[in-house]
Amino acid sequence: MRKAVLSGLFSVILLVIGLFSMSNVKVFAAQWNTAPSGASGVAIGDYDNDGFNDIAFAQYQAGTVDVYNRFGALIWQFVGLALPTGVAIGDCDMDGFNELVFAEEAIGIVSVYKWPNILIWMYGGLGAPQGVAIGDYDGDGLNDIAFAEGQAGLVSVYRWPNILMFQWGGLGWPSGVAIGDYDNDGFDELAYAEFGTGAVTVWKWPPALFWIWAGLGGPYGVAIGDYDNDGFNELAFTEFFANQVTVYDWPPNLLKIVQVLGGPYFVAIGDYNGDGYKDLAFTELPGQKVTVYRWGDLGSGTPAPTFFVYDDRVDGMDLALFIQCYKKLAPANAMYLADLGGGLPPQFFVFDGKVDGMDLALFIQCYRGFGP
């Protein structure tokens, strides 16, 4: 009975995949496999100042920071770097053109480049710098630059280029840092993750503790932006040990959990493909991937759900993702119908005991949250 139901459901899934393939309907998504190098920092922004956003990400062991345009074409690459970590794109010097900022953990520097490779500033002597961020933290109309030093236990904010505005010390391996208007009051906040203590903290300016999440599973990256495209910003952070990316709106309400497979590291929010809707990008260090995908059918004004597979192949990876996301959407009384073996409890089920359109609808809805 179990095998028959499982086989029937896969037949329906394969049929739908075939139909969508023939109609050439696709959801925009992008993924880069960085093997054998782990992926670390990621940022979305218009680095080459052509009016369209790019994505930049660091390959930790390979020692590169790669910049791709919205069509997925490599437009620049920094090479020979010493364990690059955090990456940010923004207008540091307020000249109307964006810069790219990245950290190199092994030699303790944070570098600021104009397009394509003009070094305009460098912060040195740092203790294993991790995440970097650009934004107007103090609300003076000028962007600031912030970075975390994991080994030194510091998060520092500078008024461009080298005026230290504030510094938090005694932190437990601070990693990701973000500047943005999380509570949507018109003024930016600063958020940072502490990998060592399992916390993500948000601060107002002048520095006043605003919010904290504690007891997290290895938080690393953090980002602020309007991921669900409803006109209000959210805050997203990765949890390395929990294998998930978590998104909260304001006031803090859990909006979405994205389960991943390979240790999520850094995260960014921005409109990578230029369709007018914000995307979520995150890296997986041991998983050796960089993934970008849209909010899906849960956002305001976003396109209708579309079916896709994880990597253009219908295989075990797709089934694994199907199981993970289905468990989150099915009701408590859903029927378990198959045991995948390997000592795991039964995990595969359908919505109401019948393999029908309801199951496909849930498959499509949840798969959008796990794709690309």
SEBAGU-325163 format. One record per residue (C-alpha): residue in one letter; y, z, x. Coordinates in nm, 3 decimals. Each point is the difference from the previous one (the first is absolute). Example, Ala and Ser with C-alpha at 12.3 -4.5 7.8 and 13.67 -1.06 7.14 Angstrom:
BEGIN
+------+---------+---------+---------+
! resn !       y !       z !       x !
+------+---------+---------+---------+
!    A !  -0.450 !   0.780 !   1.230 !
!    S !   0.344 !  -0.066 !   0.137 !
+------+---------+---------+---------+
This chain:
BEGIN
+------+---------+---------+---------+
! resn !       y !       z !       x !
+------+---------+---------+---------+
!    M !   0.000 !   0.000 !   0.000 !
!    R !   0.245 !   0.096 !   0.275 !
!    K !  -0.068 !  -0.312 !   0.202 !
!    A !   0.036 !  -0.220 !  -0.307 !
!    V !   0.339 !   0.148 !  -0.091 !
!    L !   0.125 !  -0.018 !   0.358 !
!    S !  -0.117 !  -0.360 !   0.028 !
!    G !   0.167 !  -0.086 !  -0.329 !
!    L !   0.331 !   0.147 !   0.105 !
!    F !  -0.004 !  -0.188 !   0.330 !
!    S !  -0.069 !  -0.322 !  -0.190 !
!    V !   0.311 !   0.057 !  -0.209 !
!    I !   0.203 !   0.088 !   0.311 !
!    L !  -0.116 !  -0.312 !   0.183 !
!    L !   0.081 !  -0.215 !  -0.301 !
!    V !   0.355 !   0.134 !  -0.018 !
!    I !   0.049 !  -0.046 !   0.375 !
!    G !  -0.115 !  -0.358 !  -0.037 !
!    L !   0.235 !  -0.068 !  -0.289 !
!    F !   0.300 !   0.141 !   0.184 !
!    S !  -0.093 !  -0.186 !   0.315 !
!    M !  -0.013 !  -0.329 !  -0.189 !
!    S !   0.341 !   0.067 !  -0.155 !
!    N !   0.139 !   0.095 !   0.344 !
!    V !   0.171 !   0.312 !  -0.139 !
!    K !   0.069 !   0.256 !   0.271 !
!    V !   0.188 !   0.325 !   0.042 !
!    F !   0.222 !   0.014 !   0.303 !
!    A !  -0.159 !   0.223 !   0.259 !
!    A !  -0.022 !  -0.003 !   0.374 !
!    Q !  -0.231 !   0.158 !   0.252 !
!    W !  -0.024 !  -0.016 !   0.376 !
!    N !  -0.310 !   0.102 !   0.188 !
!    T !   0.116 !   0.161 !   0.325 !
!    A !  -0.347 !   0.057 !   0.150 !
!    P !  -0.073 !   0.115 !   0.260 !
!    S !   0.340 !   0.171 !   0.003 !
!    G !   0.095 !   0.263 !  -0.256 !
!    A !   0.308 !  -0.067 !  -0.211 !
!    S !   0.275 !   0.263 !   0.005 !
!    G !   0.365 !  -0.039 !  -0.109 !
!    V !   0.112 !  -0.245 !  -0.270 !
!    A !   0.338 !  -0.103 !  -0.144 !
!    I !   0.133 !  -0.256 !  -0.248 !
!    G !   0.347 !  -0.149 !   0.049 !
!    D !   0.195 !  -0.309 !   0.106 !
!    Y !  -0.024 !   0.021 !   0.379 !
!    D !   0.095 !  -0.362 !   0.074 !
!    N !   0.288 !   0.020 !  -0.251 !
!    D !  -0.091 !  -0.320 !  -0.183 !
!    G !   0.041 !   0.159 !  -0.344 !
!    F !  -0.373 !   0.066 !  -0.048 !
!    N !  -0.198 !   0.309 !   0.087 !
!    D !  -0.262 !   0.010 !   0.272 !
!    I !  -0.272 !   0.251 !   0.080 !
!    A !  -0.032 !   0.163 !   0.341 !
!    F !  -0.295 !   0.210 !   0.111 !
!    A !  -0.122 !   0.158 !   0.320 !
!    Q !  -0.344 !  -0.047 !   0.152 !
!    Y !  -0.063 !   0.329 !   0.171 !
!    Q !  -0.265 !  -0.079 !   0.262 !
!    A !   0.104 !  -0.365 !   0.046 !
!    G !   0.356 !   0.106 !   0.083 !
!    T !   0.183 !  -0.245 !  -0.225 !
!    V !   0.251 !   0.002 !  -0.282 !
!    D !  -0.048 !  -0.311 !  -0.214 !
!    V !   0.253 !  -0.147 !  -0.243 !
!    Y !  -0.116 !  -0.232 !  -0.281 !
!    N !   0.213 !  -0.186 !  -0.252 !
!    R !  -0.068 !   0.000 !  -0.373 !
!    F !  -0.239 !  -0.293 !   0.036 !
!    G !  -0.219 !   0.192 !   0.244 !
!    A !   0.114 !  -0.192 !   0.310 !
!    L !   0.046 !   0.190 !   0.325 !
!    I !   0.368 !  -0.038 !   0.098 !
!    W !   0.022 !   0.247 !   0.286 !
!    Q !  -0.218 !   0.233 !   0.205 !
!    F !   0.090 !   0.274 !   0.244 !
!    V !  -0.281 !   0.041 !   0.256 !
!    G !  -0.095 !   0.236 !   0.281 !
!    L !   0.107 !   0.311 !  -0.191 !
!    A !  -0.135 !   0.349 !   0.071 !
!    L !  -0.177 !   0.113 !  -0.319 !
!    P !   0.262 !  -0.113 !  -0.256 !
!    T !   0.018 !   0.217 !  -0.311 !
!    G !   0.283 !   0.009 !  -0.253 !
!    V !   0.200 !  -0.310 !  -0.103 !
!    A !   0.319 !  -0.038 !  -0.205 !
!    I !   0.234 !  -0.285 !  -0.098 !
!    G !   0.364 !   0.056 !  -0.094 !
!    D !   0.361 !  -0.038 !   0.104 !
!    C !   0.038 !   0.276 !   0.259 !
!    D !   0.341 !  -0.102 !   0.136 !
!    M !   0.145 !  -0.110 !  -0.336 !
!    D !   0.094 !  -0.348 !   0.119 !
!    G !  -0.156 !  -0.167 !  -0.303 !
!    F !  -0.319 !  -0.102 !   0.183 !
!    N !  -0.326 !   0.191 !   0.006 !
!    E !  -0.170 !   0.136 !   0.307 !
!    L !  -0.362 !   0.092 !   0.067 !
!    V !  -0.084 !   0.345 !   0.132 !
!    F !  -0.336 !   0.111 !   0.137 !
!    A !  -0.144 !   0.296 !   0.189 !
!    E !  -0.234 !   0.001 !   0.297 !
!    E !  -0.205 !   0.317 !   0.004 !
!    A !  -0.142 !  -0.019 !   0.352 !
!    I !   0.334 !  -0.031 !   0.183 !
!    G !   0.218 !   0.198 !  -0.242 !
!    I !   0.260 !  -0.258 !  -0.101 !
!    V !   0.153 !  -0.143 !  -0.319 !
!    S !   0.153 !  -0.347 !   0.041 !
!    V !   0.247 !  -0.191 !  -0.217 !
!    Y !  -0.002 !  -0.381 !   0.011 !
!    K !   0.214 !  -0.273 !  -0.148 !
!    W !  -0.168 !  -0.325 !  -0.100 !
!    P !  -0.206 !  -0.118 !   0.170 !
!    N !  -0.028 !   0.222 !   0.311 !
!    I !   0.342 !   0.131 !   0.105 !
!    L !  -0.027 !   0.368 !   0.091 !
!    I !   0.315 !   0.180 !  -0.112 !
!    W !  -0.100 !   0.366 !   0.026 !
!    M !  -0.282 !   0.224 !   0.119 !
!    Y !  -0.076 !   0.369 !  -0.051 !
!    G !  -0.210 !   0.138 !   0.285 !
!    G !  -0.174 !   0.316 !   0.117 !
!    L !  -0.161 !   0.058 !  -0.341 !
!    G !  -0.319 !   0.192 !  -0.071 !
!    A !  -0.242 !  -0.253 !  -0.148 !
!    P !   0.238 !  -0.167 !  -0.249 !
!    Q !  -0.159 !  -0.102 !  -0.329 !
!    G !   0.182 !  -0.116 !  -0.314 !
!    V !   0.354 !  -0.140 !  -0.003 !
!    A !   0.243 !  -0.056 !  -0.287 !
!    I !   0.344 !  -0.149 !  -0.067 !
!    G !   0.232 !   0.110 !  -0.283 !
!    D !   0.320 !   0.182 !  -0.091 !
!    Y !  -0.128 !   0.358 !   0.003 !
!    D !   0.340 !   0.173 !   0.018 !
!    G !   0.162 !  -0.222 !  -0.264 !
!    D !   0.291 !  -0.119 !   0.214 !
!    G !  -0.062 !  -0.368 !  -0.074 !
!    L !  -0.150 !  -0.066 !   0.344 !
!    N !  -0.369 !  -0.022 !   0.079 !
!    D !  -0.171 !   0.260 !   0.213 !
!    I !  -0.326 !  -0.019 !   0.194 !
!    A !  -0.271 !   0.265 !  -0.016 !
!    F !  -0.326 !   0.038 !   0.186 !
!    A !  -0.284 !   0.249 !   0.029 !
!    E !  -0.145 !   0.130 !   0.326 !
!    G !  -0.356 !   0.107 !  -0.062 !
!    Q !  -0.072 !   0.181 !   0.323 !
!    A !   0.345 !   0.158 !   0.022 !
!    G !  -0.011 !   0.112 !  -0.364 !
!    L !   0.345 !  -0.145 !  -0.073 !
!    V !   0.171 !  -0.220 !  -0.257 !
!    S !   0.344 !  -0.117 !   0.113 !
!    V !   0.279 !  -0.187 !  -0.181 !
!    Y !   0.266 !  -0.190 !   0.196 !
!    R !   0.328 !  -0.151 !  -0.109 !
!    W !   0.004 !  -0.341 !   0.165 !
!    P !  -0.055 !  -0.025 !   0.280 !
!    N !  -0.049 !   0.338 !   0.167 !
!    I !   0.176 !   0.283 !  -0.186 !
!    L !  -0.261 !   0.258 !  -0.094 !
!    M !   0.073 !   0.107 !  -0.358 !
!    F !  -0.291 !   0.235 !  -0.060 !
!    Q !  -0.341 !   0.088 !   0.136 !
!    W !  -0.295 !   0.179 !  -0.158 !
!    G !  -0.224 !   0.180 !   0.250 !
!    G !  -0.327 !   0.191 !   0.012 !
!    L !  -0.177 !  -0.251 !  -0.223 !
!    G !  -0.373 !  -0.069 !  -0.007 !
!    W !  -0.035 !  -0.351 !   0.148 !
!    P !   0.270 !  -0.169 !  -0.210 !
!    S !  -0.093 !  -0.362 !  -0.054 !
!    G !   0.154 !  -0.215 !  -0.272 !
!    V !   0.368 !   0.021 !  -0.092 !
!    A !   0.203 !  -0.174 !  -0.273 !
!    I !   0.360 !  -0.009 !  -0.120 !
!    G !   0.076 !  -0.098 !  -0.359 !
!    D !   0.125 !   0.117 !  -0.337 !
!    Y !  -0.318 !   0.164 !  -0.132 !
!    D !   0.162 !   0.189 !  -0.292 !
!    N !   0.224 !  -0.295 !  -0.090 !
!    D !   0.324 !   0.199 !   0.007 !
!    G !   0.183 !  -0.254 !   0.216 !
!    F !  -0.051 !   0.187 !   0.327 !
!    D !  -0.280 !  -0.048 !   0.252 !
!    E !  -0.249 !   0.267 !   0.091 !
!    L !  -0.216 !   0.025 !   0.312 !
!    A !  -0.374 !   0.053 !  -0.027 !
!    Y !  -0.253 !   0.060 !   0.272 !
!    A !  -0.374 !   0.059 !   0.019 !
!    E !  -0.168 !   0.264 !   0.214 !
!    F !  -0.347 !  -0.114 !   0.088 !
!    G !  -0.086 !   0.333 !   0.163 !
!    T !   0.099 !   0.224 !  -0.291 !
!    G !  -0.089 !  -0.228 !  -0.292 !
!    A !   0.349 !  -0.013 !  -0.150 !
!    V !   0.262 !  -0.254 !  -0.109 !
!    T !   0.353 !   0.142 !  -0.020 !
!    V !   0.321 !  -0.142 !  -0.151 !
!    W !   0.347 !   0.112 !   0.112 !
!    K !   0.347 !  -0.048 !  -0.147 !
!    W !   0.317 !  -0.036 !   0.209 !
!    P !   0.142 !   0.230 !   0.129 !
!    P !  -0.357 !   0.102 !   0.093 !
!    A !  -0.138 !   0.195 !  -0.292 !
!    L !  -0.366 !   0.013 !  -0.097 !
!    F !  -0.042 !  -0.203 !  -0.318 !
!    W !  -0.374 !  -0.040 !  -0.059 !
!    I !  -0.331 !   0.049 !   0.178 !
!    W !  -0.359 !  -0.108 !  -0.057 !
!    A !  -0.250 !   0.222 !   0.182 !
!    G !  -0.375 !   0.012 !   0.050 !
!    L !  -0.028 !  -0.376 !   0.051 !
!    G !  -0.282 !  -0.179 !   0.178 !
!    G !   0.165 !  -0.110 !   0.323 !
!    P !   0.331 !  -0.150 !  -0.121 !
!    Y !   0.134 !  -0.256 !   0.247 !
!    G !   0.230 !  -0.272 !  -0.134 !
!    V !   0.273 !   0.042 !  -0.262 !
!    A !   0.224 !  -0.251 !  -0.180 !
!    I !   0.267 !   0.004 !  -0.272 !
!    G !   0.060 !  -0.296 !  -0.232 !
!    D !  -0.038 !  -0.133 !  -0.353 !
!    Y !  -0.367 !  -0.093 !   0.016 !
!    D !  -0.059 !  -0.027 !  -0.377 !
!    N !   0.319 !  -0.205 !  -0.046 !
!    D !   0.143 !   0.218 !  -0.276 !
!    G !   0.342 !   0.038 !   0.162 !
!    F !  -0.075 !   0.346 !   0.146 !
!    N !  -0.133 !   0.084 !   0.343 !
!    E !  -0.332 !   0.162 !   0.073 !
!    L !  -0.141 !   0.172 !   0.308 !
!    A !  -0.330 !  -0.110 !   0.150 !
!    F !  -0.202 !   0.162 !   0.275 !
!    T !  -0.335 !  -0.061 !   0.163 !
!    E !  -0.274 !   0.258 !   0.038 !
!    F !  -0.214 !  -0.093 !   0.297 !
!    F !  -0.293 !   0.233 !  -0.063 !
!    A !   0.006 !  -0.046 !  -0.378 !
!    N !  -0.001 !  -0.379 !   0.043 !
!    Q !   0.276 !  -0.056 !  -0.252 !
!    V !   0.360 !  -0.105 !  -0.052 !
!    T !   0.178 !   0.216 !  -0.258 !
!    V !   0.315 !  -0.094 !  -0.194 !
!    Y !   0.224 !   0.250 !  -0.180 !
!    D !   0.299 !  -0.071 !  -0.220 !
!    W !   0.284 !   0.247 !  -0.059 !
!    P !  -0.015 !   0.274 !  -0.120 !
!    P !  -0.325 !   0.020 !   0.199 !
!    N !  -0.263 !  -0.148 !  -0.225 !
!    L !  -0.312 !  -0.164 !   0.136 !
!    L !   0.042 !  -0.368 !  -0.073 !
!    K !  -0.284 !  -0.165 !   0.188 !
!    I !  -0.276 !   0.065 !   0.250 !
!    V !  -0.129 !  -0.295 !   0.198 !
!    Q !  -0.341 !   0.067 !   0.155 !
!    V !  -0.059 !  -0.179 !   0.328 !
!    L !  -0.294 !  -0.020 !   0.236 !
!    G !   0.127 !   0.022 !   0.356 !
!    G !   0.244 !   0.286 !   0.065 !
!    P !   0.346 !  -0.090 !  -0.136 !
!    Y !   0.272 !   0.056 !   0.257 !
!    F !   0.354 !  -0.125 !  -0.067 !
!    V !   0.145 !  -0.134 !  -0.328 !
!    A !   0.301 !  -0.208 !  -0.109 !
!    I !   0.153 !  -0.114 !  -0.329 !
!    G !   0.194 !  -0.327 !  -0.032 !
!    D !  -0.002 !  -0.352 !  -0.145 !
!    Y !  -0.203 !  -0.181 !   0.262 !
!    N !  -0.071 !  -0.326 !  -0.182 !
!    G !   0.344 !  -0.049 !  -0.150 !
!    D !  -0.106 !   0.001 !  -0.367 !
!    G !   0.253 !   0.267 !  -0.098 !
!    Y !  -0.259 !   0.278 !  -0.029 !
!    K !  -0.065 !   0.272 !   0.256 !
!    D !  -0.334 !   0.009 !   0.180 !
!    L !  -0.190 !   0.278 !   0.171 !
!    A !  -0.117 !  -0.054 !   0.357 !
!    F !  -0.218 !   0.237 !   0.197 !
!    T !  -0.198 !  -0.002 !   0.320 !
!    E !  -0.346 !   0.132 !   0.076 !
!    L !  -0.039 !   0.115 !   0.358 !
!    P !  -0.381 !   0.028 !   0.028 !
!    G !  -0.039 !  -0.256 !  -0.280 !
!    Q !   0.201 !  -0.246 !   0.211 !
!    K !   0.185 !  -0.157 !  -0.292 !
!    V !   0.349 !  -0.053 !  -0.138 !
!    T !   0.008 !  -0.051 !  -0.377 !
!    V !   0.277 !  -0.098 !  -0.242 !
!    Y !  -0.034 !  -0.007 !  -0.375 !
!    R !   0.212 !   0.026 !  -0.314 !
!    W !   0.026 !   0.279 !  -0.251 !
!    G !  -0.197 !  -0.202 !  -0.253 !
!    D !   0.008 !   0.035 !  -0.376 !
!    L !   0.130 !   0.360 !   0.012 !
!    G !   0.352 !  -0.096 !   0.112 !
!    S !   0.296 !  -0.103 !  -0.210 !
!    G !   0.036 !  -0.375 !  -0.030 !
!    T !  -0.276 !  -0.082 !   0.248 !
!    P !  -0.226 !  -0.299 !  -0.062 !
!    A !  -0.309 !   0.033 !  -0.216 !
!    P !  -0.324 !   0.121 !   0.163 !
!    T !  -0.195 !  -0.265 !   0.185 !
!    F !  -0.351 !   0.020 !   0.135 !
!    F !  -0.077 !  -0.024 !   0.369 !
!    V !  -0.256 !   0.112 !   0.253 !
!    Y !   0.055 !   0.210 !   0.310 !
!    D !  -0.044 !  -0.266 !   0.266 !
!    D !  -0.083 !  -0.327 !  -0.179 !
!    R !  -0.371 !   0.084 !   0.003 !
!    V !  -0.198 !   0.157 !  -0.281 !
!    D !  -0.202 !   0.254 !   0.195 !
!    G !  -0.070 !   0.368 !   0.051 !
!    M !   0.363 !   0.076 !   0.084 !
!    D !   0.104 !  -0.115 !  -0.345 !
!    L !  -0.267 !   0.214 !  -0.164 !
!    A !   0.106 !   0.304 !   0.203 !
!    L !   0.362 !  -0.041 !  -0.108 !
!    F !  -0.106 !  -0.061 !  -0.359 !
!    I !  -0.188 !   0.329 !  -0.001 !
!    Q !   0.285 !   0.196 !   0.153 !
!    C !   0.266 !  -0.120 !  -0.242 !
!    Y !  -0.222 !  -0.004 !  -0.307 !
!    K !  -0.070 !   0.368 !   0.048 !
!    K !   0.372 !   0.068 !  -0.038 !
!    L !   0.050 !  -0.198 !  -0.322 !
!    A !  -0.315 !   0.061 !  -0.203 !
!    P !  -0.007 !   0.292 !  -0.244 !
!    A !  -0.195 !   0.315 !   0.071 !
!    N !  -0.282 !  -0.105 !  -0.236 !
!    A !  -0.056 !  -0.342 !   0.164 !
!    M !  -0.366 !  -0.086 !   0.053 !
!    Y !  -0.145 !   0.000 !   0.350 !
!    L !  -0.230 !  -0.299 !   0.035 !
!    A !  -0.102 !  -0.045 !   0.360 !
!    D !  -0.060 !   0.187 !   0.320 !
!    L !   0.107 !  -0.186 !   0.313 !
!    G !  -0.240 !   0.198 !   0.215 !
!    G !   0.072 !   0.156 !   0.336 !
!    G !  -0.028 !   0.349 !  -0.149 !
!    L !   0.313 !  -0.046 !  -0.208 !
!    P !   0.011 !   0.113 !  -0.364 !
!    P !   0.026 !  -0.271 !  -0.268 !
!    Q !   0.346 !  -0.154 !   0.023 !
!    F !  -0.006 !  -0.332 !  -0.179 !
!    F !   0.067 !  -0.002 !  -0.373 !
!    V !   0.149 !  -0.202 !  -0.284 !
!    F !   0.265 !   0.114 !  -0.241 !
!    D !  -0.206 !   0.040 !  -0.315 !
!    G !  -0.360 !  -0.088 !   0.080 !
!    K !   0.055 !  -0.371 !  -0.062 !
!    V !   0.077 !  -0.267 !   0.258 !
!    D !   0.291 !  -0.169 !  -0.175 !
!    G !   0.366 !  -0.090 !   0.014 !
!    M !   0.113 !   0.363 !   0.017 !
!    D !  -0.183 !   0.042 !   0.328 !
!    L !   0.159 !  -0.315 !   0.139 !
!    A !   0.344 !   0.115 !  -0.108 !
!    L !  -0.045 !   0.327 !   0.187 !
!    F !  -0.147 !  -0.180 !   0.298 !
!    I !   0.306 !  -0.224 !   0.024 !
!    Q !   0.247 !   0.285 !  -0.057 !
!    C !  -0.145 !   0.235 !   0.259 !
!    Y !  -0.082 !  -0.270 !   0.252 !
!    R !   0.368 !  -0.083 !   0.024 !
!    G !   0.052 !   0.351 !   0.127 !
!    F !  -0.258 !  -0.035 !   0.273 !
!    G !   0.028 !  -0.365 !   0.111 !
!    P !   0.188 !  -0.180 !   0.164 !
+------+---------+---------+---------+
